[in-house]
Amino acid sequence: MPRRQVSGGPQDHFPLWALTEDTPANSSRRQPNQNQPEPEATTYGNNETPSWLLDEQEDEPQTQYIGGLPVQKVAGVYANPVQGFPSGGATHAQPGAKSRHRSTRGRNFVTDAVDKVGPAVVKIDTTRKMKVNVTGIEDFLKFFLGPDVNFKNEKDFEKVRGFGSGVIISASGKVLTNAHVVAKADKVKATLTDGRQFNATVLGMDEIIDLAVLQLHVDKKNLPSAELGDSSNLLVGAWAIAIGNALGMSSSVTLGIISSLNRTAFEVGIPDKRVEYIQTDAAINPGNSGGPLVDEFGQVIGLNTAIRAGATGVGFAIPISTCKAALPVLERGGQLQHPYLGIHMGAYTSDLAAMVFGPGHKDTADLKRGVLVLRVMDRSPAGNAGLKRGDVLIEFDGKRLVDTEQLLQLLSNCTVGKKVNVKVRRGRDTKSFPVTVGDAKKNIDVAFQ
């Protein structure tokens, strides 16, 4: 459903007034008048800048339209969403349209990247029905409404609206977005930056990597599409441009850098996922979920997915290489396999063991490396095999274990149903357990292991 808050639910939601295309009739926003000369002040909502201040700032414009997308100047580059759209109808500027403001900024790598990708970014609106719970008050309602009243009809349901972003990846109308954007949706609609709207069908989705593939209902296969890059050779500190529909405002652009790579789902705070995320400080807000993270060359390097609750400038994107690997399966409606053991774990150190289990956990102090089992899930492959909390995994399928990253890599190379031998230290004893690798989809809340 923004960009996603890591503590949030399955879908981004926003007040209905924020989802309305038109502003209220009594809005005080200034309406554009093509017959009037350029005003002496620039209006954002009800706040006006005096003309004398504008004259002094001629060489420092506030806003520019780039590739049909409004962007605002921050720290010398145009990055943040403009909030002063005129009310009523489709208000997005078209490519080549003149700015409503007095001067424009020179082109740079951001403007070029937005020109290239911006037209392929879509706003996704969803509608789903939620059952209204009248349990416990049926008799009360029947007393006033009559004994023959029937609660099992459309009146029992309430429509819930959500929104997010997506990116078109083919001229025929295939769209990449997050699974949580379209989860449980009864109706999905996509709006392009040029104002065109299309209904969409979910071809396939996978909750564990939070990815969905949509097909727009188009007559002509001539839609703008984005170029998918390669996220396997990214560098920390490289430029990152986030495009999406922040807070329901279409086509917002923000600029930052790649802050880190290979962030685990456990670090991000969404342990029900199995993704090694790109971390960025490009501003991501609710509604950005499913929108592209773009490099300075205008290639999509990730899919904006989540932010860290309570933090500023800490956002996360699914690497595009992960998306490309899943795409052939999801676009034909297939299911991805996610092998898992069903444990919570950490890289073993004697300090970690003492912190978690107390100073009495000394029998494994001689170990230098391994994987410490912090929790074993009920009815999981590890639990069924006999692994316990406090065990230290030292070998998996014949390979000596060094840390959790190595174990996850070995596990990802297994197929669901494969039997592997797991060797552990339990106190002073060394034990071996045959474990049958399970499917994380059957127990999604432990999918990261």
Secondary structure, DSSP 4 states (H G I P E B T S, - for coil): ---EETTS-SS-B--HHHH-SSPPTT--PPPP-TTSPPPSS-EETTEE--HHHHHHTTTS-SEEEETTEEEEEETTEEEEEP--PPSSS--PPPTTPPPSSS--PPP-HHHHHHHHHGGGEEEEEEEEEEE---TT-HHHHHHHH-TT---SSGGGEEEEEEEEEEEE-STT-EEEE-HHHHTT-SEEEEE-TTS-EEEEEEEEEETTTTEEEEEE--SSS----PEE---TT--TT-EEEEEE-GGG-SSEEEEEEEEEEEE-HHHHT-TT----EEEE-S---TT-TTPEEE-TTSEEEEEEEEE-TT-SS-EEEEEHHHHHHHHHHHTTT-----EE--EEEEE--HHHHHHHH-TT--TTTT--S-EEEEEE-TTSHHHHHT--TT-EEEEETTEE--SHHHHHHHHHTSPTT-EEEEEEEETTEEEEEEEE-EEGGGSGGGTT-
